[in-house]
């Protein structure tokens, strides 16, 4: 079976990680012949070059340069793929001419979030709607995503993100991480996320200010970089700056998260709806209780009051109460953390994700798509 994968880029994002892990498995199986087209020269997963796949980079010189679509069309004419699987919204646009002319099965995997109140002025929704008549199967990483984009249920499937537990094999020892960030014996409340408008770091800072105003045993850590990092840092009250840590961009995310007593995710509903958050999966895989706002697919991975808490609004008081409760009841926090670990292990494991993808390809290869259940994901 010839599969042509399409990606807008291969930067260090969640979608790109999913694709990389899938390619590792597919490239080792003789029944698949895999080629990858990247519409960018950004390739940050170096392990791709070690796989038995052919990689093409079709870059654009300008935003209105449609040369990559022509090159993709010619490539399809040459290799005659059975399946074209697009992982990016720009890639799916470039794939449409080849789909019309050569009729491969077109899999559309561009739904990775669950935005609120989108209009056709939103490029994400506009491209998706254009792609609907040409796509044979739609894959999303959350039920919330399928609903947000109004994907055709009879052609849709949820395949949840998968966490690769091998990422936890070589963590930096906890004492060294504590020493590096001068944490001493403090309890740690942390959030992992880019400092971009889609993450609500303003509320995170207000929560931290409230907790730190009456507790001396806690440190708040924000892990990540982004365009708003300096702006957010400047808004921190000088009285608590010594207990607010901003790591910036780091390759040691999991090593830092292992120190968390509580993992937080605050997303900005006005500009972003979560799919299945990689940050939440990391927290749970490292046995941390999770606090997150009611956003997109968060309720599909977090079991409220079992693996953490879904906070229904952004009222600081509600967040502070839950944080204090977990800090003051470490046995409850530990129990929630273990329940979260079990949930990721059983339902959000990388092997399960890859197996579901390969089941789909096998069904397509054998002409047995009726045996592969499409439709909205049953809650787990």
C-alpha positions as CSV (number, residue, x, y, z in Angstrom):
1,X,0.0,0.0,0.0
2,X,1.4,3.4,-1.0
3,X,0.7,6.2,1.5
4,X,1.7,9.8,0.8
5,X,1.8,11.8,4.0
6,X,1.5,15.6,3.8
7,X,2.5,18.1,6.5
8,X,2.6,21.9,6.6
9,X,5.9,21.7,8.6
10,X,7.6,19.4,11.0
11,X,8.2,21.7,13.9
12,X,8.0,20.6,17.5
13,X,4.2,20.5,17.8
14,X,1.8,17.9,19.0
15,X,0.5,17.1,15.5
16,X,4.0,16.7,14.1
17,X,4.9,14.4,17.1
18,X,1.9,12.2,16.4
19,X,2.9,11.9,12.7
20,X,6.5,11.2,13.5
21,X,5.6,8.4,15.9
22,X,3.2,6.9,13.3
23,X,5.9,7.0,10.6
24,X,8.3,5.1,12.9
25,X,5.9,2.2,13.0
26,X,4.7,2.3,9.4
27,X,8.2,2.6,7.9
28,X,9.2,-0.7,9.6
29,X,6.2,-2.6,8.1
30,X,6.8,-4.1,4.7
31,X,3.2,-3.7,3.5
32,X,3.5,0.0,3.5
33,X,5.5,2.2,1.1
34,X,5.7,5.7,2.7
35,X,6.6,9.1,1.3
36,X,6.4,12.3,3.2
37,X,5.9,15.8,1.7
38,X,6.6,18.8,3.9
39,X,5.6,22.2,2.7
40,X,8.3,23.9,4.6
41,X,12.0,23.5,5.3
42,X,11.3,23.4,9.0
43,X,12.1,19.8,10.2
44,X,12.8,19.6,13.9
45,X,12.3,15.8,14.3
46,X,15.7,14.6,13.2
47,X,14.7,11.0,13.6
48,X,12.7,11.3,10.4
49,X,15.9,11.0,8.4
50,X,16.7,7.7,10.0
51,X,13.4,6.1,8.7
52,X,12.9,4.1,5.6
53,X,10.8,6.7,3.9
54,X,11.3,9.3,1.1
55,X,11.1,12.9,2.2
56,X,10.2,15.8,-0.1
57,X,10.2,19.5,0.8
58,X,8.0,21.6,-1.4
59,X,8.5,25.1,0.0
60,X,6.7,28.3,-1.0
61,X,8.6,31.5,-1.9
62,X,5.5,33.7,-1.1
63,X,2.1,33.1,0.3
64,X,0.6,33.2,-3.1
65,X,3.1,30.7,-4.6
66,X,1.1,27.6,-5.7
67,X,4.2,25.9,-7.1
68,X,4.1,23.3,-4.3
69,X,0.6,22.2,-5.4
70,X,1.9,21.6,-8.9
71,X,4.9,19.7,-7.6
72,X,2.6,17.6,-5.4
73,X,0.3,16.9,-8.5
74,X,3.3,15.7,-10.5
75,X,4.5,13.5,-7.6
76,X,1.1,11.8,-7.4
77,X,1.2,11.2,-11.1
78,X,4.6,9.5,-10.6
79,X,4.1,7.4,-7.6
80,X,0.3,6.8,-7.8
81,X,-0.5,6.7,-4.0
82,X,-3.4,4.6,-2.8
83,X,-3.8,7.0,0.2
84,X,-3.0,10.7,0.6
85,X,-3.1,11.6,4.3
86,X,-3.0,15.4,5.0
87,X,-2.0,16.6,8.5
88,X,-2.1,20.3,7.7
89,X,-4.7,22.8,6.5
90,X,-2.4,24.2,3.8
91,X,-1.4,20.7,2.7
92,X,-5.1,19.7,2.3
93,X,-5.6,22.6,-0.1
94,X,-2.6,21.6,-2.2
95,X,-3.9,18.0,-2.3
96,X,-7.3,18.8,-3.9
97,X,-6.1,18.9,-7.5
98,X,-4.4,15.5,-7.2
99,X,-7.5,14.1,-5.5
100,X,-9.7,15.2,-8.3
101,X,-7.5,13.9,-11.1
102,X,-5.9,10.7,-9.7
103,X,-8.7,9.7,-7.2
104,X,-6.6,8.5,-4.2
105,X,-8.3,8.0,-0.9
106,X,-7.9,11.4,0.9
107,X,-7.7,11.4,4.7
108,X,-8.1,14.7,6.3
109,X,-6.4,15.1,9.8
110,X,-6.4,18.9,10.1
111,X,-8.8,19.0,13.1
112,X,-6.5,19.2,16.1
113,X,-8.3,21.9,18.1
114,X,-11.9,22.8,19.0
115,X,-12.4,26.6,18.5
116,X,-15.4,28.4,19.7
117,X,-17.7,30.6,17.6
118,X,-15.7,30.2,14.3
119,X,-16.9,32.0,11.2
120,X,-15.8,31.4,7.6
121,X,-13.5,34.4,8.0
122,X,-11.5,32.1,10.2
123,X,-8.9,30.5,7.9
124,X,-9.1,27.2,9.7
125,X,-12.8,26.8,9.2
126,X,-12.6,28.2,5.6
127,X,-10.0,25.7,4.5
128,X,-11.8,22.9,6.2
129,X,-15.1,23.6,4.5
130,X,-13.4,23.8,1.2
131,X,-11.8,20.4,1.8
132,X,-15.0,18.6,2.8
133,X,-16.3,17.6,-0.7
134,X,-12.9,16.1,-1.5
135,X,-12.1,14.3,1.7
136,X,-13.0,10.6,2.2
137,X,-12.3,10.3,5.9
138,X,-11.9,13.0,8.6
139,X,-9.8,12.2,11.7
140,X,-9.7,14.4,14.8
141,X,-8.1,14.1,18.1
142,X,-11.2,15.0,20.1
143,X,-15.0,14.8,19.9
144,X,-15.0,18.5,20.7
145,X,-13.0,19.1,17.5
146,X,-15.5,17.2,15.3
147,X,-18.3,19.2,16.7
148,X,-16.5,22.5,16.4
149,X,-15.9,22.0,12.7
150,X,-19.2,20.2,12.1
151,X,-17.4,17.3,10.4
152,X,-19.6,14.8,8.6
153,X,-20.1,12.1,11.3
154,X,-20.5,9.2,8.9
155,X,-17.0,10.0,7.5
156,X,-15.3,10.9,10.7
157,X,-13.3,9.2,13.5
158,X,-11.7,10.3,16.7
159,X,-8.2,9.0,17.3
160,X,-6.9,10.4,20.6
161,X,-3.4,11.6,21.0
162,X,-1.0,9.1,22.4
163,X,1.7,9.6,25.1
164,X,5.0,7.9,24.6
165,X,6.1,6.7,28.0
166,X,9.7,6.3,26.8
167,X,10.0,10.0,27.1
168,X,10.1,9.5,30.9
169,X,13.1,7.1,30.8
170,X,15.9,9.5,31.1
171,X,14.6,12.4,33.3
172,X,17.1,14.6,35.1
173,X,17.1,13.6,38.8
174,X,14.7,15.6,40.9
175,X,17.3,16.9,43.2
176,X,19.3,18.4,40.3
177,X,16.3,20.1,38.8
178,X,15.3,21.5,42.2
179,X,18.8,22.8,42.7
180,X,18.9,24.4,39.2
181,X,15.7,26.3,39.8
182,X,16.4,27.0,43.5
183,X,13.2,25.4,44.6
184,X,14.5,24.0,47.9
185,X,11.7,22.1,49.5
186,X,8.8,24.2,48.1
187,X,5.6,22.8,46.7
188,X,5.2,23.4,43.0
189,X,2.2,24.5,41.0
190,X,3.0,24.7,37.3
191,X,1.7,25.3,33.8
192,X,3.2,24.2,30.5
193,X,2.2,26.1,27.4
194,X,3.3,28.6,24.9
195,X,3.2,32.3,25.8
196,X,0.8,33.1,23.0
197,X,-2.8,34.4,23.0
198,X,-4.3,30.9,23.0
199,X,-3.0,30.3,26.6
200,X,-4.5,32.4,29.5
201,X,-1.4,33.3,31.4
202,X,-3.0,36.5,32.7
203,X,-5.4,34.4,34.9
204,X,-2.5,32.1,35.8
205,X,-0.6,35.1,37.2
206,X,-3.7,36.3,39.1
207,X,-4.2,32.9,40.6
208,X,-0.5,32.7,41.6
209,X,-0.7,36.1,43.2
210,X,-3.6,35.1,45.3
211,X,-2.1,31.8,46.5
212,X,1.3,33.3,47.1
213,X,-0.1,36.2,49.1
214,X,-1.1,33.8,51.9
215,X,1.3,30.9,51.5
216,X,5.0,30.7,51.8
217,X,5.4,27.1,51.0
218,X,4.7,27.3,47.3
219,X,6.4,28.2,44.0
220,X,4.6,28.7,40.7
221,X,6.4,27.7,37.5
222,X,5.5,28.6,33.9
223,X,7.2,26.4,31.4
224,X,7.6,27.6,27.8
225,X,8.5,30.5,25.5
226,X,6.6,32.7,23.1
227,X,5.9,36.2,21.9
228,X,4.2,37.3,25.1
229,X,6.7,35.9,27.6
230,X,8.3,39.2,28.5
231,X,4.9,41.0,28.7
232,X,3.6,38.5,31.1
233,X,6.7,38.5,33.3
234,X,6.5,42.3,33.6
235,X,3.0,42.1,35.0
236,X,4.1,40.0,38.0
237,X,3.7,41.7,41.3
238,X,7.3,42.5,42.6
239,X,6.4,41.1,46.0
240,X,6.0,37.6,44.6
241,X,8.6,37.6,41.8
242,X,11.0,35.5,43.7
243,X,8.4,32.7,43.9
244,X,7.4,32.9,40.2
245,X,9.7,31.1,37.8
246,X,9.6,31.4,34.0
247,X,11.8,28.8,32.4
248,X,11.5,30.0,28.8
249,X,12.0,27.5,26.0
250,X,13.5,24.3,27.4
251,X,14.1,20.7,26.3
252,X,13.6,19.4,29.9
253,X,9.8,19.8,30.1
254,X,9.1,16.4,31.6
255,X,12.0,16.7,34.1
256,X,10.5,20.0,35.4
257,X,6.9,18.6,35.4
258,X,8.0,15.7,37.6
259,X,8.4,18.3,40.4
260,X,4.9,19.6,40.1
261,X,2.4,19.0,42.9
262,X,-0.3,20.3,40.6
263,X,-0.4,20.8,36.9
264,X,-2.6,23.6,35.5
265,X,-3.8,24.4,32.0
266,X,-5.6,27.7,31.3
267,X,-6.7,28.3,27.7
268,X,-8.2,31.4,26.3
269,X,-11.6,30.4,25.0
270,X,-12.0,33.5,22.9
271,X,-9.2,32.5,20.5
272,X,-8.6,28.8,21.1
273,X,-10.3,25.5,21.9
274,X,-8.2,22.6,23.1
275,X,-8.2,19.3,21.3
276,X,-6.5,16.7,23.5
277,X,-3.8,18.7,25.3
278,X,-0.3,17.3,25.3
279,X,0.4,19.2,28.5
280,X,-2.4,17.5,30.3
281,X,-1.2,14.1,29.0
282,X,2.3,14.9,30.4
283,X,0.9,15.9,33.8
284,X,-1.1,12.7,34.0
285,X,1.7,10.5,32.8
286,X,3.8,11.9,35.6
287,X,1.0,11.2,38.1
288,X,0.1,14.9,38.7
289,X,-3.5,16.0,39.5
290,X,-4.7,18.4,36.9
291,X,-6.7,21.6,37.0
292,X,-8.0,22.9,33.7
293,X,-10.8,25.2,32.5
294,X,-13.8,23.8,30.6
295,X,-12.3,24.2,27.1
296,X,-12.7,22.0,24.1
297,X,-11.6,18.4,24.7
298,X,-10.3,18.8,28.3
299,X,-13.4,17.0,29.6
300,X,-12.5,14.0,27.3
301,X,-9.2,13.3,29.1
302,X,-9.8,14.8,32.6
303,X,-12.3,12.9,34.8
304,X,-13.6,15.6,37.1
305,X,-12.9,14.9,40.8
306,X,-11.1,11.7,39.8
307,X,-8.0,12.7,38.0
308,X,-8.3,16.4,38.8
309,X,-10.8,19.2,38.5
310,X,-12.5,20.9,35.5
311,X,-13.0,24.5,36.6
312,X,-16.2,25.8,34.8
313,X,-15.1,29.5,34.8
314,X,-12.0,31.7,35.3
315,X,-13.0,33.1,38.6
316,X,-9.7,33.2,40.5
317,X,-11.3,32.2,43.8
318,X,-12.5,28.9,42.4
319,X,-9.0,28.0,41.2
320,X,-7.4,29.1,44.5
321,X,-9.8,27.0,46.5
322,X,-8.9,23.8,44.5
323,X,-5.2,24.5,44.6
324,X,-5.2,25.0,48.4
325,X,-7.3,21.8,48.8
326,X,-4.9,19.7,46.9
327,X,-1.8,21.2,48.5
328,X,-3.3,20.7,52.0
329,X,-4.5,17.1,51.1
330,X,-1.5,15.4,49.5
331,X,-3.1,12.0,49.8
332,X,-6.0,13.2,47.6
333,X,-3.6,14.7,45.1
334,X,-1.6,11.5,45.0
335,X,-4.7,9.4,44.4
336,X,-5.8,11.7,41.6
337,X,-2.3,11.6,40.1
338,X,-2.3,7.8,40.1
339,X,-5.8,7.7,38.5
340,X,-4.6,10.1,35.8
341,X,-1.6,7.9,35.1
342,X,-3.8,4.9,34.8
343,X,-6.1,6.7,32.4
344,X,-3.3,7.8,30.1
345,X,-1.8,4.3,30.2
346,X,-5.1,2.7,29.3
347,X,-6.7,5.1,26.8
348,X,-4.1,7.7,25.6
349,X,-1.0,5.5,25.1
350,X,1.1,6.0,21.9
351,X,0.7,2.3,21.0
352,X,-3.0,2.5,21.1
353,X,-3.0,5.6,18.9
354,X,-0.7,4.0,16.3
355,X,-2.7,0.8,16.4
356,X,-5.9,2.7,15.5
357,X,-4.2,4.4,12.6
358,X,-2.8,1.1,11.2
359,X,-6.2,-0.6,11.6
360,X,-7.6,2.1,9.4
361,X,-4.9,1.7,6.8
362,X,-5.4,-2.0,6.8
363,X,-9.2,-1.7,6.4
364,X,-8.6,0.7,3.5
365,X,-6.0,-1.6,1.9
366,X,-8.5,-4.6,2.1
367,X,-11.5,-2.6,1.0
368,X,-13.1,-3.2,4.4
369,X,-13.8,0.3,5.7
370,X,-17.2,-0.8,6.9
371,X,-15.4,-2.8,9.6
372,X,-13.6,0.3,10.9
373,X,-16.0,2.1,13.1
374,X,-16.6,5.7,12.0
375,X,-18.6,8.3,13.9
376,X,-18.3,10.2,17.1
377,X,-16.0,8.7,19.8
378,X,-17.8,6.9,22.7
379,X,-16.8,8.6,25.9
380,X,-14.1,6.6,27.8
